[in-house]
Amino acid sequence: PAVVNIYARRIVNVRSSPFSRDPFFQNLFRNFDVPRQRVQNSLGSGVILSADGIVVSNYHVVGEATDIRVVLNDRREFSANVLLSDEESDLAILQLENAPDMPALPLRNSDSVEVGELVLAIGNPFGVGQTVSSGIVSGLARSGTATGNGRGYFIQTDAPINPGNSGGALVDVNGQLIGINTQILSRSGGSNGIGFAIPSALVAQFVAQARAGETEFQRPWAGLGGQPVTADMAEGLGLDRPGGLVISEVHPQSGFAAAGVAAGDVITAVDGQPVNTPAEMIFRMSVTGLGAETTITRIRDGQAEDITLALTAPPNDPPRAQVETGRRSAIPGMTLSTINPVVVAEHDLPLAAKGVVVDDPGQIGARVGLRPGDILRTINGAECSDTDVAQALLAGAEGGLTLEIQRAGQRLVMRFRL
């Protein structure tokens, strides 16, 4: 009874431009016709986690929805509001409106789950009604294998998961929630026995932040760059076997830098749990939560050492100083920010990035080819150190405009006649 059906609706603006799918002309003709409103409906599942009506589901089910209707197994219906959502984790926390005492599923610590355990997947596949399928836990610590928005850390199961199961419960034989069904790996679109669930440990952190009043999920900032240790790298790093994450770059404002972590170190565990990919390490940090302390196991020169550090949010230093270019600017209506750790995390920029980033190119900026996340290196040959400098250079441009841009590791030069 604690697994519910979710019907979400949102209104989107669509255009019928013949160039809408063309990679070159779509920006030039984005205002080709008058937009029309269209209703998008989505069907999924959710799980009630508390008697006061806290429900967890997937972001891709309820994200950006304007109307959410939750239907219980006994046919009662309630409206719901999104308290907290996060596209990257593909999770959303809802609050049922005017809901009396609700049936709820208890959370089990997903770290105690073992491969081979019997599990049940409960949801509403294809809208046929609540359905239970069975299977086992096929694997743990899966990262980078599923498709869709989620780019995190998953429990793998062979319990059949189909469209409409998203947001449903993955429970053990005692009826405890160990994960939220989210994705499948399939070439045909049907269930092939490889499904993924978001671990309950992360769900618990989402619920805690939602109850604390957060509307966006707050992740601790690592400020690290690294890659998994391969067999070829292990010998040179003094390891007897491949495993862990070798650090290639550390931001000077990172808590890891303050704790003494440097390039060339290997991180093998967080709070005693092994980590082998960046996604695993971020998951472990996210589960621990902001403001808490965590213990990492570092290997340097073949020697292992446990280091304790505080998990913090990315610092807003130097100030972001977000601005919108005015009418007299060469590119009006563009939103810019000075790059700092907050901006680096938001746009997934290189750790060494400096200068000014495009938050929103605006209507004119998009037409000329600018994109969110573009780094403005120079304007008419002058370096952009912060938003004040960039705004002044754009306002003072006459006759022509030359922009040097860094995008996805590539250097681009754009020239315009004003």
HUKA-V835556 format. One line per field, one symbol per residue. ss: DSSP state (H for helix, E for strand, L for the rest). A space follows every 50 residues. Layout:
ss=???
//
This chain:
ss=LLEEEEEEEEEEEELLLLLLLLLLHHHHLLLLLLLEEEEEEEEEEEEELL LLLEEEELHHHHLLLLEEEEELLLLLEEEEEEEEEELLLLEEEEEELLLL LLLLLLELLHHHLLLLLEEEEEELHHHLLLEEEEEEEEEEEEELLLLLLL LLEEEEELLLLLLLLLLLEEEELLLLEEEEEEEELLLLLLLLLLEEEEEH HHHHHHHHHHHLLLLELLLLLLLEEEEELLHHHHHHLLLLLLLLEEEEEE LLLLHHHHLLLLLLLEEEEELLEELLLHHHHHHHHHHHLLLLEEEEEEEE LLEEEEEEEELLLLLLLLLLLLEELLLLLLLLLLEEEELLHHHHHHHLLL LLLLLEEEEELHHHHHHLLLLLLLEEEEELLEELLLHHHHHHHHHLLLLE EEEEEEELLEEEEEEEEL
//
